[in-house]
Amino acid sequence: MQCLILVVRATRIEIRNMIDSIENPVKDLWRIFRVMAEFTEGFEELAPVGPAVSFFGSARAKPHDKYYKLAEQTAAEIAKAGFAIITGGGGGIMEAANKGAAKAGGQSIGLNIELPLEQIPNDYQNLSLHFRYFFVRKVMFLKYAHGFIVFPGGFGTMDEFFESLVLIQTLKQASFPVILMGSEYWEGLTEWMMEKMLKEHKFIAPEDLNVFTVVDEPSAAAEIIVEFRDAQGRVGIELPAGMKKS
């Protein structure tokens, strides 16, 4: 319910902003400058970081939850392999991943977002960025990613998961492993994708189910990420061909 309230309030704010911009076009110009500033700051701060892995999952997971502990262990394992850990900077799985990275001596990055009900940044970030715009923040998750690791979560987690699949499947502009942690949680969804989306309706192709991997062990996730890095694969996102300068 709290997430729904946040979405409704954020939508109302955006509608008011749109109405204001119609009445006062100058506000749109300032909004463009704010967006440019967020992109510039994000690129400047993250470009020197090196290979990174983005973690997603529920903000509601508590420290005693098994998935919280699993996220902490997985982040530590991947940080020890030389990767920075990027999260949304909040609580739950985000906190666990930042905690694991920081304790392992790795770069622990939080991409915090301004919300109507303020998100409280967790205490385990050694690089903390703050964003006003969700779409700018999403680009930062993608641009420097050598992998996405998705833990159990709600609507926001599903949004990030399926958005990554769309980029890899259709636009071919994203290239990185997508790992679902916790087979017990994801079993129903992956079976539904297989039976309904693929077999019954043929809305996806068989190879589309190969763009993500389900694992349970931190070492297995780390192995996938390291193998991808060592293969020197193309990472992150690129401009579509039509937008590139000739």
C-alpha positions as CSV (number, residue, x, y, z in Angstrom):
1,M,0.0,0.0,0.0
2,Q,2.8,2.4,0.8
3,C,4.4,1.8,-2.6
4,L,1.0,2.5,-4.3
5,I,0.7,5.8,-2.3
6,L,4.2,6.8,-3.4
7,V,3.3,6.1,-7.1
8,V,0.1,8.0,-6.9
9,R,1.7,11.0,-5.2
10,A,4.6,11.1,-7.6
11,T,2.1,10.9,-10.5
12,R,0.1,13.8,-9.1
13,I,3.3,15.9,-8.8
14,E,4.3,15.1,-12.4
15,I,0.8,16.1,-13.6
16,R,1.0,19.4,-11.7
17,N,4.5,20.0,-13.2
18,M,3.2,19.4,-16.7
19,I,0.3,21.8,-16.1
20,D,2.7,24.4,-14.7
21,S,5.0,24.0,-17.7
22,I,2.1,24.7,-20.1
23,E,1.3,27.8,-18.2
24,N,4.9,28.8,-17.9
25,P,7.3,27.4,-20.6
26,V,10.3,28.8,-18.8
27,K,9.9,25.9,-16.2
28,D,10.4,23.4,-19.0
29,L,13.7,25.0,-19.9
30,W,14.9,24.8,-16.3
31,R,13.8,21.2,-16.1
32,I,16.0,20.4,-19.1
33,F,18.9,22.0,-17.4
34,R,18.3,20.0,-14.2
35,V,18.1,16.8,-16.3
36,M,21.4,17.6,-18.1
37,A,23.0,18.4,-14.7
38,E,21.9,15.0,-13.3
39,F,23.3,13.1,-16.4
40,T,26.6,15.1,-16.2
41,E,27.1,14.4,-12.5
42,G,26.2,10.8,-12.9
43,F,28.6,10.2,-15.8
44,E,31.4,12.1,-14.1
45,E,31.1,10.2,-10.8
46,L,30.6,6.7,-12.2
47,A,32.9,6.7,-15.2
48,P,36.1,6.2,-13.1
49,V,34.5,3.5,-11.0
50,G,35.4,0.6,-13.3
51,P,33.3,-2.6,-13.8
52,A,30.1,-2.6,-11.8
53,V,27.2,-4.8,-11.0
54,S,23.7,-3.4,-10.3
55,F,21.6,-5.0,-7.6
56,F,17.8,-4.9,-7.3
57,G,15.3,-6.2,-4.8
58,S,12.7,-5.4,-2.2
59,A,13.3,-2.4,0.0
60,R,11.1,-4.2,2.6
61,A,13.5,-7.1,3.3
62,K,14.7,-7.1,6.9
63,P,18.2,-8.0,8.2
64,H,17.0,-11.4,9.4
65,D,15.4,-12.3,6.1
66,K,17.1,-15.0,4.1
67,Y,17.2,-12.9,1.0
68,Y,18.8,-10.0,2.8
69,K,21.5,-12.3,4.0
70,L,21.9,-13.8,0.5
71,A,22.2,-10.3,-1.0
72,E,24.9,-9.3,1.5
73,Q,26.9,-12.5,0.8
74,T,26.5,-12.2,-3.0
75,A,27.6,-8.5,-3.0
76,A,30.6,-9.4,-0.9
77,E,31.6,-12.2,-3.3
78,I,31.3,-10.0,-6.3
79,A,33.1,-7.1,-4.7
80,K,36.0,-9.3,-3.9
81,A,36.2,-10.2,-7.6
82,G,36.9,-6.5,-8.3
83,F,33.5,-5.1,-9.1
84,A,31.8,-2.1,-7.8
85,I,28.3,-2.7,-6.4
86,I,25.5,-0.3,-7.4
87,T,22.1,-0.2,-5.7
88,G,19.2,2.2,-5.3
89,G,20.6,3.4,-2.0
90,G,17.7,2.5,0.1
91,G,16.8,-0.2,2.6
92,G,16.2,-3.9,2.3
93,I,18.1,-5.7,-0.4
94,M,19.7,-2.4,-1.4
95,E,21.1,-2.0,2.1
96,A,22.2,-5.6,2.2
97,A,24.2,-5.3,-1.1
98,N,25.8,-2.0,-0.1
99,K,26.7,-3.6,3.3
100,G,28.2,-6.7,1.7
101,A,30.3,-4.6,-0.7
102,A,31.5,-2.1,2.0
103,K,32.5,-4.9,4.4
104,A,34.4,-6.7,1.6
105,G,36.4,-3.5,1.0
106,G,34.7,-2.8,-2.4
107,Q,33.2,0.3,-3.9
108,S,29.6,0.6,-2.6
109,I,27.5,2.9,-4.6
110,G,24.0,4.2,-3.9
111,L,21.8,5.9,-6.6
112,N,19.3,7.5,-4.3
113,I,16.0,9.0,-5.6
114,E,13.9,11.8,-4.2
115,L,10.4,10.6,-3.3
116,P,7.3,12.3,-1.9
117,L,7.9,10.2,1.2
118,E,11.7,10.6,1.5
119,Q,13.8,7.5,0.9
120,I,16.3,7.2,3.7
121,P,19.8,6.4,2.3
122,N,21.4,3.4,3.9
123,D,24.6,3.8,5.9
124,Y,26.8,1.5,3.8
125,Q,27.4,3.7,0.7
126,N,30.9,5.0,0.1
127,L,29.7,6.8,-3.0
128,S,26.3,8.3,-2.8
129,L,24.5,10.1,-5.7
130,H,21.1,11.7,-5.5
131,F,18.6,11.9,-8.4
132,R,15.3,13.7,-9.0
133,Y,14.4,11.9,-12.2
134,F,13.8,8.2,-12.3
135,F,14.8,7.9,-16.0
136,V,18.2,9.5,-15.4
137,R,18.8,7.1,-12.5
138,K,17.8,4.1,-14.7
139,V,20.4,5.1,-17.3
140,M,23.1,5.1,-14.5
141,F,22.1,1.6,-13.5
142,L,22.5,0.4,-17.1
143,K,25.4,2.4,-18.6
144,Y,28.2,0.9,-16.5
145,A,26.7,-2.5,-15.8
146,H,28.7,-5.7,-16.2
147,G,25.6,-7.5,-14.9
148,F,22.2,-7.2,-13.2
149,I,21.5,-9.2,-10.1
150,V,17.8,-9.3,-9.2
151,F,16.6,-10.5,-5.8
152,P,13.0,-11.1,-4.8
153,G,11.0,-7.9,-4.8
154,G,7.9,-6.1,-5.8
155,F,6.7,-3.9,-8.7
156,G,9.9,-1.8,-8.8
157,T,12.1,-4.9,-9.0
158,M,9.9,-6.4,-11.7
159,D,10.1,-3.2,-13.7
160,E,13.9,-3.3,-13.6
161,F,14.0,-7.0,-14.5
162,F,11.7,-6.8,-17.5
163,E,13.2,-3.5,-18.7
164,S,16.6,-5.2,-18.9
165,L,15.0,-8.1,-20.8
166,V,13.4,-5.7,-23.3
167,L,16.7,-3.9,-23.9
168,I,18.5,-7.1,-24.5
169,Q,15.8,-8.9,-26.5
170,T,14.5,-6.2,-28.9
171,L,16.7,-3.1,-29.0
172,K,20.0,-5.1,-28.7
173,Q,21.4,-2.0,-27.1
174,A,22.2,-3.7,-23.7
175,S,24.7,-6.4,-23.1
176,F,25.2,-7.9,-19.7
177,P,24.2,-11.0,-17.7
178,V,20.8,-10.8,-15.9
179,I,20.8,-13.1,-12.8
180,L,17.7,-14.0,-10.7
181,M,18.7,-14.9,-7.2
182,G,16.5,-17.4,-5.4
183,S,14.9,-20.1,-7.6
184,E,12.1,-20.7,-5.1
185,Y,10.9,-17.1,-5.5
186,W,11.2,-16.9,-9.2
187,E,9.9,-20.4,-10.1
188,G,6.3,-19.4,-10.7
189,L,7.2,-16.5,-12.9
190,T,9.7,-18.4,-15.0
191,E,7.2,-21.3,-15.4
192,W,4.5,-18.8,-16.5
193,M,6.8,-17.3,-19.0
194,M,7.6,-20.7,-20.4
195,E,4.0,-22.1,-20.5
196,K,2.0,-19.0,-21.3
197,M,4.3,-16.5,-23.1
198,L,6.3,-19.1,-25.1
199,K,4.4,-22.3,-25.6
200,E,0.7,-21.3,-25.5
201,H,0.8,-17.8,-27.1
202,K,4.2,-17.7,-28.7
203,F,4.6,-14.1,-27.7
204,I,8.4,-14.7,-27.1
205,A,11.0,-16.8,-28.9
206,P,12.7,-19.8,-27.2
207,E,16.0,-17.9,-27.1
208,D,14.4,-15.1,-25.2
209,L,14.4,-17.3,-22.1
210,N,18.2,-17.5,-22.4
211,V,18.8,-13.8,-21.6
212,F,18.5,-14.5,-17.8
213,T,19.8,-17.1,-15.4
214,V,18.3,-18.4,-12.2
215,V,20.8,-19.3,-9.4
216,D,20.8,-19.8,-5.7
217,E,24.5,-19.5,-4.6
218,P,26.6,-16.3,-4.4
219,S,29.5,-18.1,-5.9
220,A,27.5,-19.1,-9.0
221,A,26.4,-15.5,-9.5
222,A,30.0,-14.3,-9.2
223,E,31.2,-16.9,-11.6
224,I,28.8,-15.7,-14.3
225,I,29.8,-12.1,-13.8
226,V,33.5,-12.8,-13.9
227,E,33.3,-15.0,-17.0
228,F,31.4,-12.3,-18.8
229,R,34.1,-9.7,-17.8
230,D,37.0,-12.0,-18.8
231,A,35.3,-12.6,-22.2
232,Q,35.6,-8.9,-22.7
233,G,32.1,-8.7,-23.8
234,R,30.3,-5.4,-24.8
235,V,28.8,-3.9,-21.7
236,G,26.2,-1.4,-20.7
237,I,24.1,0.4,-23.2
238,E,24.9,2.0,-26.5
239,L,23.2,4.6,-28.8
240,P,21.0,3.1,-31.5
241,A,22.8,3.1,-34.9
242,G,20.5,5.8,-36.2
243,M,21.6,8.2,-33.4
244,K,25.3,7.7,-33.8
245,K,27.4,10.2,-35.6
246,S,28.8,8.9,-38.9
